[in-house]
Structure formats: structure tokens, C-alpha cells
Amino acid sequence: MAGDWTPHPSAQPREPEPGRLPAEVTGFVGRQRELADLAGLLASARLVTVTGPGGVGKSRLALRAAARAVGAFPDGTWLVDVAPVQDPLLLGHAVLEALRLTDGTARPPLDALTERLDGRRLLLVLDGCEHLVEACAELADALLRALPGLRVLATSRSALRAGGEHLLTLAPLPVGPPPEAGPVRASAPPDAVRLFADRARAVLPGFEVTEANAEAVALLCRRLDGIPLAVELAAGRLRALSVEQITARLDDRFRLLTGGCRTALPRHQTLRTTIGWSHELCTVQERLLWARLSVFAGGFDLEAAEYVCAGGGLEPEDVLDLLDELVGKSVLLREDSAFGVRFRLLDTLREYGGQWLRAAGEEQRLLRRHRDWYLGVATWGEVEWFGPRQAETAERTELAHSNLRAALEFCLAEPGEEQIALLLAGTLWFYWVGCGHLGEGRHWLDRALALDREPTEARAKALWVTGYMATLQGDLAAARPALEECRRQALDTGDDRALAYAVHRQGCASLIGDDPERAAELFEEALWHYRTIGELNSNVVMAMFELGLAYLFQGDLDSGELWFGQAREVCEEHGEQWAYAYVLYAMAYSHWLDGAIAPARALARECVRLNHLFHDLLGVVLGIDLLALLETEPGGSANLREARVLQGAAQRIWRTVGNPFLGSRSFFGPHQECAERARAGLTEQEFEDCYRAGALLDLDAAVSRALGGGGSPEGPEPGPGPCSVPPAPAPSPVRNS
């Protein structure tokens, strides 16, 4: 069983996507035997851990092996960067995020992962597990027990010690024979020498290992014990030093830079020596910037570095040149993004810089500067969310996610920062709600709310955001008390803004709870408060939409259309798309009730498209369910079959949205009515077969189908069978339902 890699029949038409692993930016040298060994382990074992000291190349080997194995995994090979995750409770959320899965329920991430990956065959690469080794072991064990099609490849400085784990211990690169064995032949250099030459050419184009320098290069690589990171750092010094000078400096500083620790492993001594020696070769300002950059988790851009690191000996205008020098010296990695160049410290170098930062007594000041910058990122994101750059804001916030986590962790761990934690976590409501991170958002807010009960504006905001997210997760038992506390506090403190939001979100709970009359009263009250204080943003637009929906659910189409029209005008005026997608759903629903099927279908499709863009599962499934119902309108078995396929796809998504929606007569009504119509016009076999065919569709394929990618009158015909599912691009567990 462990070695059986025959693809699941439902996955056979899919072509694996190569873009799920990061592209290599430097050449891969050597390791052919290790790659073969790792391939053999992956073919026979379900959990494989690559172990070895820092800097030995565990990540590069694992990613290269995963890339080679992509054909064996029809549902993809996926990288989870564990290193930036400091809280073990966030590990599951990090895996969901890496797989680009969205789950809107209040259940633990492990439950969501096991359901959403059920029946899939994929490889999960957990990279950098050593600081969360117990949590990684527990997660891997639970996932592997629940998902027979999953394999896990981990990298860690120590074994996970989970059941069924197979280890591959990675040694440094071969450095060649000792001097007494004779000179190194330039025609067949050992891997460490080849790596040095490859990286040296990036600094000195045309560099080659020749008879004249082969012995010096071999000696240097032996001194570095063939540790790839050490070799790469040494090669980066060729801009200023010769090979012989590099070796001499290493010799001169070996005892000093190891700190005299005779009990440390030689390889660890060598790595520390090399990093410390690289540190010595940096200027005073470069060392200072290196230390200060260690407060960043993951990537960062120039503006962030200038704000966080400048001052106290570093001028803002000098940071760019210093970053360039650190890139040139292989201390920093340069990465391209949609928003320009970003930078990142390797974890080993980040740890080293952090030691110097603590020794200098600057850590707390720099962590506060870092926190201040990312509080600004969140605040500006909240403002920009209501505007034409909404999608860009979502992407920028996604890039800052690791650093936002680090800032929140600092606030929650540092006495006196609790109110900032509440403010930061609450300000990020647009990201938690609008970009599919409800579970993580509640994690941070629950922790922050438990630390400080002072009735401040920050706490009030955190309460209504928590109540809002709990409502969307279907956790009304937690939502109602949080919203009521917010309302009472707002009345006691005279906080009109918090009162408006609390009443608004209480209306949402009533709407989901099938009390549209009470919901309408609360929405009317909330909108009155919003107008009184001059509030206008995506939340206010949602209140307009929700009020219209409350009227619609009561059968008052005219009042509903009035509010939908107002909400649509505001969205179009400000370039808002997220709330606009919900307005389109409501307008499509209203058109269906009025018998206007063609415009209803067009509006519902645009609703699905936009919600999919923002990873909003609730909006997606509402739109797909409505499109399924619309397929039953013209009559005819072909339409009924397609309606049932869409229903199967929708039901799979509904399971990830939350129980109150499944039990809501108003929200789940179209699904039930569609099922009744399909059952009346199809045979029992057709009814069940089409539903099962739809349930095989992942989220991306379901969205493609709903948008006319197959089966509907405007799209291609379903195929030879009555309910066949057309081949779709390789799925992305990416936001898969």
C-alpha cells in the first residue's frame, strides 16, 4: 500500500501544476545520491524527515526532491514554511494558508484539513520544524492517519519522532581527499568545490577552479567542512578578498569566533565560525543593519527596513545601499514580488543577527518599531480596503502575514502591550473576514480579549470583530455574548461607533437565525448610527445589503431592491468589490423572484467570480446554489442534471461555511428548492449520480463550472455521460472546499 502510486481515478485527467514550490534562483550542485535515497524513501514511507545541522542544505534537497516527485502526486506538492510560525497553535492555520485553503467554520484547523484533503494524493513539505518539533510531529501523525493519500516530507535539525518516520541524515558536501592524497583534479572537483565555484561566478563572472587555485579552494572548502551555507558565504567574499585571504582570515578567527566552546560539534563550530567571520567582514553599519533586520519574520521591503531599522547610527537614506551590500555578501536574499523587490534573511543568519541585537540591548526597541510599522500596515490596509485597490490590499496584507503574526505575538507576550494587541487584531478584520482567515483571526482576538478587560475603544472593536467572525463561522453561542458585551460597553462609555457596529452585527446573527424582522430593525438602527457619526466603509455597505436581504426574505422585494440599489451605487462610486459581490448575489436573488432569469444568472456568476477572488467561501457557495436553482427554471433534463452537479459542488462547500447557514431557511432555501425540482424531473439514479459528480469538483473546478466552464447552456456540453465532469486544470487544494 505504501508504495502504490496509481493516481485516484477522479484525478487521472489532471495535469500537475509545477508552480506550487518556489523556483530555484541558484544552481543545484551535487547531492545526486541523497536525491536518489530520498526518492526511494518517499516511494516507500509516508513520513520522511531530512535532518542535519543548520546550513547543510536540508531545505534545498527537500524542495528539489519534491519537485522531482511532482508527477506522483496528482493533487500537487505543497511547501509549508514552518520557520516563521512561532505559536504551535497556529501551525494548522499555516498549513491551510500554504495550501491556499479557506475554511470559514469554528472547527480546529486539523478537522478542516482532514476533510478538505480527503481522497487527495499530495505531498506536504514541512520546512524548518526544529522549533515546533512536537507540534509538527502531532500534526503530521494526525494527518497521515486520517489521509491515506498524503505523504509528508519534513526538514528539521532533529527528528520529529512521530510514528512511521523515516530519517535521511544529510551530511555536508564532499570536500575531496586531504592534501597528502594528492592535488584536487580540476576536471573532477568534489561537490563542495563545485558549489564554491558556482557561487563565486555570481560575484566574479568567469571564475574557474584551475590548477593554480584548485588547492587553495579545496583547502578552504575543507576548513568549512563542506557546509553549503558556509561555502556560499565564503564565495560571496571574493569581491574583496582572494581565496587565500579568505582562508587565512578564517584560520585567524577560528578560535575567537567559536567562543572557545570545546563541546560544540565541529560542524556547528564551523557554521558559527563562518557566519561570525562573515559578520567580521561587514562594516559596522552593515552589522548593525543585519542585527536590526532580525526582527522581521519572513520577507520585508525597503520601506519597512527604512522605518524599522533607521536611527541610532543608521540614516534612512543609507539603508538601501546597506541592503545592497548585504545581498552582495549573501547575508540577505533578494526576492521579486508583484509589488517590487523584497528581502529575506535565512533563518540561521536571522538567529545570529538576533543574538547581536540582544547583546546590544536593542531588541525591545526594534520589536516596538517593527510592531509600529505593521500596525501601520494594518491601519492603512483597513482604509484602502474600501476603495479601488481592494484586491491589491489583500495581496499586500498576505505578503505581510508572517510579520503581522510576529507583531501580534510581541504585543501578547510583552506586558503593557495588550491594548495594542486588541487594536491590531481588530483592525485586521478586513483580512480575517475578507481573505479567508477567520480561524486565525479569532485565535488572536480570543487571546487578546482574555488578557485585558479594560473597556477601551480597542476592546470594543475587538469584541464586535470577534462577534462578527463567530457569526460567520456559525458559532452563534460565542457571537451573541461578545456582541452584547460590546453593545453594553458602548452605551456605558458613550462610544457611538462601537454601538453602531455591535447593533449591526447583532442584526447579522438574527438574519442567519431566520428572524428577518428583528434583523431589519437592527440594521435600520445600525445604519442610523452610521449616518449620525459619518461612517462609510465596506461594513456600512454590507449593512445596506443585509437590510435589503432582510426585506427580501420577508417578501418585500421593492424595499429590498431600494437598499440593493443604494449599496451598489456606493460600491461603484468607491471601487469596492468585496461587499459589491454580496450585493450582486442579493440582486440576482431578487431578479429570480421576479422571474428575470437571464439577468439573475449574469449577476450570480459575477458574484461567484468576485467572491472567489477574495477567497470568501460563503459568497461563493451562495452564488453557486443560486445558479443551480436558475438551471432548473427553463425546464428540460439537461438543465436539471447540471443543476444537480452544481448542487453537489455547493454542498461540499457548505460543509466548510458553518452550521447556521445549513439550517437557515432563508439562506439554504434555494438549495432545498433546487433539490426538490431536480428530484421531480430526474430518475433517482440521475439525481444521485449528478450530485456525486459535483461533489468531486474542488473549489476552483466548481467555480469554473458555475461560471460556464461546462454543462450550462452558455458553456460546453457536459460530455458523453449524463453527469460527466469535464477535465479541469490541476486543482489547487488552493482554497479547495
HELIX and SHEET records of a PDB file:
HELIX    1   1 PRO A    9  ALA A   11  5                                   3    
HELIX    2   2 PRO A   18  ARG A   20  5                                   3    
HELIX    3   3 GLN A   32  SER A   44  1                                  13    
HELIX    4   4 LYS A   58  ARG A   68  1                                  11    
HELIX    5   5 VAL A   70  ALA A   72  5                                   3    
HELIX    6   6 PRO A   88  LEU A   90  5                                   3    
HELIX    7   7 LEU A   91  ALA A   98  1                                   8    
HELIX    8   8 PRO A  109  ARG A  116  1                                   8    
HELIX    9   9 GLU A  130  LEU A  132  5                                   3    
HELIX   10  10 VAL A  133  ALA A  146  1                                  14    
HELIX   11  11 PRO A  179  ALA A  181  5                                   3    
HELIX   12  12 ASP A  191  VAL A  203  1                                  13    
HELIX   13  13 ALA A  214  ARG A  223  1                                  10    
HELIX   14  14 PRO A  228  ALA A  235  1                                   8    
HELIX   15  15 GLY A  236  ARG A  239  5                                   4    
HELIX   16  16 VAL A  243  LEU A  257  1                                  15    
HELIX   17  17 PRO A  266  LEU A  281  1                                  16    
HELIX   18  18 VAL A  284  LEU A  293  1                                  10    
HELIX   19  19 LEU A  302  CYS A  309  1                                   8    
HELIX   20  20 PRO A  316  ASP A  318  5                                   3    
HELIX   21  21 VAL A  319  GLY A  328  1                                  10    
HELIX   22  22 ASP A  347  ALA A  359  1                                  13    
HELIX   23  23 GLU A  363  TRP A  385  1                                  23    
HELIX   24  24 GLN A  390  LEU A  399  1                                  10    
HELIX   25  25 HIS A  401  ALA A  413  1                                  13    
HELIX   26  26 GLU A  418  THR A  427  1                                  10    
HELIX   27  27 TRP A  429  GLY A  434  1                                   6    
HELIX   28  28 LEU A  438  LEU A  451  1                                  14    
HELIX   29  29 GLU A  457  LEU A  472  1                                  16    
HELIX   30  30 LEU A  476  THR A  493  1                                  18    
HELIX   31  31 ASP A  496  ILE A  512  1                                  17    
HELIX   32  32 PRO A  516  ILE A  533  1                                  18    
HELIX   33  33 SER A  538  PHE A  553  1                                  16    
HELIX   34  34 LEU A  557  HIS A  574  1                                  18    
HELIX   35  35 TRP A  578  LEU A  593  1                                  16    
HELIX   36  36 ILE A  597  LEU A  613  1                                  17    
HELIX   37  37 LEU A  617  GLU A  631  1                                  15    
HELIX   38  38 SER A  637  TRP A  654  1                                  18    
HELIX   39  39 ASN A  659  GLY A  663  1                                   5    
HELIX   40  40 ARG A  665  GLY A  681  1                                  17    
HELIX   41  41 GLU A  684  ALA A  695  1                                  12    
HELIX   42  42 LEU A  699  SER A  704  1                                   6    
HELIX   43  43 ARG A  705  GLY A  709  3                                   5    
SHEET    1   A 5 THR A  77  ASP A  81  0                                        
SHEET    2   A 5 LEU A 122  ASP A 127  1                                        
SHEET    3   A 5 LEU A 150  SER A 156  1                                        
SHEET    4   A 5 LEU A  47  THR A  51  1                                        
SHEET    5   A 5 GLU A 165  THR A 169  1                                        
SHEET    1   B 3 PHE A 300  ASP A 301  0                                        
SHEET    2   B 3 GLY A 340  LEU A 345 -1                                        
SHEET    3   B 3 LEU A 332  SER A 337 -1                                        
END                                                                             
